[in-house]
Amino acid sequence: MSRIGKKPIGVPKGVSIKLEGRGVRVKGPNGELAWEVPFNISVKEAEGNLLVERADDNRQTRALHGLSRSLLANMVTGVSQGFTRAMEITGVGYRAQVQPGKIVFSLGYSHPVEYPLPAGISAEVDKKQTALTLKGADKQKLGQVASDIKALRPPDAYKGKGIRYAGERIKLKAGKTGKK
């Protein structure tokens, strides 16, 4: 049996869970998330916990067992506490500004780059406009938004200029050495 799949998911106070056929709806102080459970996987609520069970030992069902439990645990954590993703903007003149519903970046292009924020994701920028913090209840959507923002100007291999995740280390290449 899957070590991850058999762990119960604790449901904190303030979070309500509705099981509707194959669908699971989790509602909490940070929003509401819904997900459809795969075939041969069942979700049951018992004693303030969620239990994920599988119908058989088929290879695909075993693979979906732990995945389903992880996704449900992320939904419960997201609506109760939320997730954050910190990013850094490195480079002379590179900065970001948060405007209603979008982020405007100055990334060394001839024009400012606007990134529309999807519903459920919010952003904050520090005083220097070089540190960006993304917040949201849906972990998958938050990771996708962070990846899309990083793709606007990935870190340069020679100087390290661009957008990166906080704490990410970039191995810089050596430039030309000159004449010998």
N, C-alpha and C positions, 0 to 999 in steps of 0.2 A: 504494500500500500504506500502511496505517496506520503513522504514525511511532511511536506508542506500542505498537501490536500486534506490530511486528516486533522490538522489543528483547528480548533474552533475559533471563530471570529467574535471577539467581544464587542458588544454593541453599547456604546456609552450613552449616558442620559442625554436627552434632547435629540436623539436620532431615532427616527421611525422607519421601519422597513415593511414594505408591502410585497407579498409574493403573489403574482397574478399569472397563473399558468406557467409559461416558460420565462416570463419577465420578472425582474427584480427592480423595485423602485426604492431608493434610499433618499430620505429627506432629513435635513439637519439645519443648523443655524447658518451654514455657508452656502446653502443652495440645495438643489435636487438633482440626482443622477439616476439614470435608468440603463439597464443592460439586459440583454436576452441570453439566458443560459443555454449552452450548447446541448445537443441531443445526447442522451445517456448520462447526463449529469443532473443531479437534483439538489435543491437547496431547501433546508428545513430550519425552522426557528425553534430553539428549545432553551428554556431557562436563561433568557437574555443573551444567548449566543446564536450565531449562524453556523450551521453544519453543512459542509459540501460533501456529497456522496456520489459515487459512480455506480452504474448499473452492472458493468462487467469488467473483465480484465483485458479487454481489447487494447492493442497498442495505442491507437488514437485516443481512446477514452482515458487511458492512464495519463497520456500527455496533457489532455484537457483538464484533468482533475486538479492538479496543482495550479495551473494557469487560472482556472475559474476561481479558486480560493484566493489567489493573489489579487485578481481584479476586484473581487468583492471587498477584500480588506482595504484596498486602495480607495474604493468608493466610500466606505465607512469613515476612513481617516480623512478623506477630502471634504466631506460634508460637515465633519465635526471640527477639525483643526485647519484644514487647507494645506496646500503645498506652496513652496516658494522656490524660485530659481534665480540665482544672482548671476549677473553678467558684468563684464568689464569692457570698456571701450578704450583702446590704447591708440594713440597717434596725435600728432599736433593738429589741433583744430577739429578733431573728431569729437562729436558730442551728440546728445539726445535730448529731446524735449517731449514731455507728455502733454498732449492736447486731448480734448474730449473725444474718445473713441479711436484715437490713433497715437502713434509715436512718430515724431519727425526727427530723422537722423541727418547730421552733417558728416559725411564720410569721405571727403576728399573728391567727390564727383563734382561736376559742374552744376549740379542741382541738388536740392534737398530730397532725401528719400523718405516717403511716407509709408508707414506700415499700419494698416487698419487692425485694431485689436478685436478678436472674436468675442462673442458674448461669453461671459463667465471668467474672463481673464482681465486682470487689472495690472497696471504698471506704475512704478515710482522711480524717480531719478533723484540722485543725491544733489547736493549743492553745486558741486563741480561739473555736473552733467556728464560724468564719465562712468558712473556705476548705475546699473539698471537692475531693478528687482521686479520680477514677474510673480504674480500671485493668482491662484485659482483652485477650484475644488477638484477638477478633472486632471489627474496626473498625466494621462496620455495627451490631452490637448495642450497642457502647459509645456510638455517636452517638445511637442511639434512646433509650437509658437517660438520657443527658445531656439530650436534648430533653424527655423525660417529666418529669424533675426540674425543669427550667426552667419547664415548664407549670404546676407546682404553685403558683408565685407569680411570674409574669413581672414584669420591672422596670416600676415605675410611671412614667408619662410626666411627672409633675410633681416628684416627690422622688427618683426613681431607686431606691426600695426594692424588693427582690425578689431573685430568683436569676438570675445572669447567668454567661456564660462568662468566664473570666479574660481580661482585656484587652479585653473588649467595651465599646465606648463607646456610651452612651445620650444622645441629644440631648433635653434636658429642655425642656418647654414653659414658657412664662412664665405665672404665675398671674394672678389678677385684679389690676388695677392700682389699684383703689380709686376714690374720688370725684374728679371733676375740678373 
